[in-house]
Amino acid sequence: MKVIETDLPGCLVIEPRVFGDARGFFFESFNHDKLAQHGLQPQFVQGNVSSSTRGVLRGLHYQWPNPQGKYVSVVEGEVWDVAVDIRRGSPHFGRWTAVVLSAENKRHFWIPEGFAHGFVTLSERAVFSYLCTATYDASADASIRWNDARLAIDWPVTDVNLSDKDARAPFLDEVADERLPIYVP
Ligand SMILES: Cc1cn([C@H]2C[C@H](O)[C@@H](COP(=O)(O)OP(=O)(O)O[C@H]3O[C@H](C)C(=O)[C@H](O)[C@H]3O)O2)c(=O)[nH]c1=O
């Protein structure tokens, strides 16, 4: 397993060791002890799977309170996945980083608690599978507009297919401070 730091502190790319043979391949999608060697000890309590067609954009989502750390990957197709630091008091507030996740590259992406998350689907269909460190709390579920000029996320696709909720998401400047996660150094 390789753990690669991104340009946004806290967000990590994990590349599993893949064992291929005449039958196909095997890889460990999550290994507590191996991640712990890299200082990462998430305790997952929920797993999610979603399927999206080309151009579907889900995000930018977060939970506060009850923030979720997310360990995300793609088991079919390809997405452009983005994490945004929206923690009040963070030295990196408003900064984002992105990674291409695909069934082919088998990369996993660790997004810490307090970050907003989203992705846009690059393939005909993408099946997105991820683990969370807190369970879903509808009352804490929150969104920020995907194309917020203040974030200036360089999405590779702009003709996107959004849920009504995401299309109406507030801009960061419209979100009350108390609805944003708190940075804990
Ligand atoms: C997230 C979630 C949703 N739901 C229900 C609520 C809705 O009735 C339905 C679809 O929810 P939503 O449209 O919020 O699903 P996504 O747009 O895929 O949201 C996710 O997309 C981005 C990429 C994320 O990072 C979050 O995990 C999550 O917000 O599933 C649940 O029952 N449990 C859950 O954990």
The ligand as an SDF file (V2000), in Angstrom:
LIG
                    3D

 35 37  0  0  0  0  0  0  0  0999 V2000
  -25.8790   10.2600    2.2400 C   0  0  0  0  0  0  0  0  0  0  0  0
  -27.0700    9.4500    2.6600 C   0  0  0  0  0  0  0  0  0  0  0  0
  -28.2850    9.6000    2.0470 C   0  0  0  0  0  0  0  0  0  0  0  0
  -29.3510    8.8340    2.4540 N   0  0  0  0  0  0  0  0  0  0  0  0
  -30.6230    8.9980    1.7360 C   0  0  0  0  0  0  0  0  0  0  0  0
  -31.1560   10.4170    1.7410 C   0  0  0  0  0  0  0  0  0  0  0  0
  -31.8190   10.5600    0.4060 C   0  0  0  0  0  0  0  0  0  0  0  0
  -33.1880   10.1730    0.4930 O   0  0  0  0  0  0  0  0  0  0  0  0
  -31.0890    9.5740   -0.5030 C   0  0  0  0  0  0  0  0  0  0  0  0
  -30.1150   10.2380   -1.4580 C   0  0  0  0  0  0  0  0  0  0  0  0
  -29.3160   11.1040   -0.6780 O   0  0  0  0  0  0  0  0  0  0  0  0
  -28.4020   12.1740   -1.3830 P   0  0  0  0  0  0  0  0  0  0  0  0
  -29.1200   12.7510   -2.5710 O   0  0  0  0  0  0  0  0  0  0  0  0
  -27.8830   13.1240   -0.3250 O   0  0  0  0  0  0  0  0  0  0  0  0
  -27.2150   11.2560   -1.9070 O   0  0  0  0  0  0  0  0  0  0  0  0
  -25.8370   11.8000   -2.5050 P   0  0  0  0  0  0  0  0  0  0  0  0
  -26.0760   12.9930   -3.3810 O   0  0  0  0  0  0  0  0  0  0  0  0
  -25.1450   10.6320   -3.0800 O   0  0  0  0  0  0  0  0  0  0  0  0
  -25.0570   12.3040   -1.2230 O   0  0  0  0  0  0  0  0  0  0  0  0
  -23.7620   11.8430   -0.9200 C   0  0  0  0  0  0  0  0  0  0  0  0
  -22.9240   12.4000   -1.8810 O   0  0  0  0  0  0  0  0  0  0  0  0
  -21.7110   12.9850   -1.4980 C   0  0  0  0  0  0  0  0  0  0  0  0
  -20.7050   12.6900   -2.5770 C   0  0  0  0  0  0  0  0  0  0  0  0
  -21.1950   12.6590   -0.1620 C   0  0  0  0  0  0  0  0  0  0  0  0
  -20.0040   12.7840    0.1150 O   0  0  0  0  0  0  0  0  0  0  0  0
  -22.1150   12.2450    0.8850 C   0  0  0  0  0  0  0  0  0  0  0  0
  -21.7510   10.9780    1.3830 O   0  0  0  0  0  0  0  0  0  0  0  0
  -23.5240   12.2050    0.5090 C   0  0  0  0  0  0  0  0  0  0  0  0
  -24.0450   13.4870    0.7820 O   0  0  0  0  0  0  0  0  0  0  0  0
  -30.3680    8.6890    0.3760 O   0  0  0  0  0  0  0  0  0  0  0  0
  -29.2510    7.9140    3.4660 C   0  0  0  0  0  0  0  0  0  0  0  0
  -30.2290    7.2350    3.8140 O   0  0  0  0  0  0  0  0  0  0  0  0
  -28.0290    7.7600    4.0930 N   0  0  0  0  0  0  0  0  0  0  0  0
  -26.9390    8.4880    3.7230 C   0  0  0  0  0  0  0  0  0  0  0  0
  -25.8510    8.2910    4.3150 O   0  0  0  0  0  0  0  0  0  0  0  0
  1  2  1  0
  2  3  2  0
  2 34  1  0
  3  4  1  0
  4  5  1  0
  4 31  1  0
  5  6  1  0
  5 30  1  0
  6  7  1  0
  7  8  1  0
  7  9  1  0
  9 10  1  0
  9 30  1  0
 10 11  1  0
 11 12  1  0
 12 13  2  0
 12 14  1  0
 12 15  1  0
 15 16  1  0
 16 17  2  0
 16 18  1  0
 16 19  1  0
 19 20  1  0
 20 21  1  0
 20 28  1  0
 21 22  1  0
 22 23  1  0
 22 24  1  0
 24 25  2  0
 24 26  1  0
 26 27  1  0
 26 28  1  0
 28 29  1  0
 31 32  2  0
 31 33  1  0
 33 34  1  0
 34 35  2  0
M  END
$$$$
